[in-house]
Amino acid sequence: MSDILDETELDDALKKCPEWDIQDSAIYRSIEFEDFEEAIEFVNTVADLAEEAQHHPEINVVYSVVTLTLTTTDDGGVTSADIEMAQRLDNLID
């Protein structure tokens, strides 16, 4: 288990992931694609990355918009593992 990041640590960590926002005890990012097919291709790539890392985001798809949410459920908040995964996901997007 990892330690939950406090507010200051989380703010500092998100400087590395400026597209991510905080909501409750999680971080999230929405990405808009050209169409549904492109969105699903991205989701499949995210699934492969998540399996490799053994850290799985919540994925919400609404037509061409994919929202990824990260939190470490067992710890009850955002940990360094979530920030690392956010950075890896950003590398897929950017």
N, C-alpha and C positions, 0 to 999 in steps of 0.2 A: 504494500500500500504506500501511496505517496501522500505527502502533506498537502492540504488544501492551501492554495495561495491566498494570502490576505489581500485586502483591497489595493494596497500600495504595490505589492509584488505583481498582482494581476495587471494593474495599470502599466507597470514597467514592461511586463512580458508582452502585452498587446501592442507595444510600440514596434515589436518585430512582426506583428500581424495586424496592420492598421485597418484591414477590411473587416475584421471581426468585431462584434459588439458583445456587450454583456447583457444577459437577461437572467434574472434570478440567480441560480447557482450554476450557470452554464455560459458558454460563449457560442455565438452563431454567426454564420455568413450566408447570404443569398447570392446566387449566381444566375444570371439570365442567359439562356442560350437561344439560338435561332429558332429551334423547334423542339418538339417533344422527343424525337429520335435522338437528337444531339444530347439532350438532357439525360436520357437513359444511357447512352454510351458513356457519359461522364460518370453516372451513378455506378455502372459496372466497373469502371476503372477505380473508383473510390472503394468499392467492395473488395477488390483485389488488394489494394494498399492497406485497407483496414485489417484484412485477414493476415497479411504479412506482419503487420505491427501488433496484432492482437489487441487493438484499441479501436472500437467501433463507434462511429458517429450515428446520431439519429439523422435519418435522411427523410426529407419531405419533398415530394415532387408535385408541383401544380403546373401542368402543361409544360412550359419551357423554363420554369423557375425551380431551381433546386436550392433548398435551404439545408445546410449542415449545422448540426448542433453537437457540441462536445461538452461532456462533463464526466467526471469519474464517479459513477453512481455509488460504488462501494465506499468511497470516501465522503460523498455528499457535497461535492463542489468541484471547482476547477483546480487541476493540479498541473505540474510541469509536463506530464504525459499528454494532457490536452493541448498545451501550447506547442509541444513538439509535433503532434498530429496536425494541428492547424497549419504549421509551417510546411509540413509535407504536402498537405492539401493545397496550400497556396502555390506550391511549385507545380502542381498539376494544372492550375488555372492560369497562372501568370506567364 
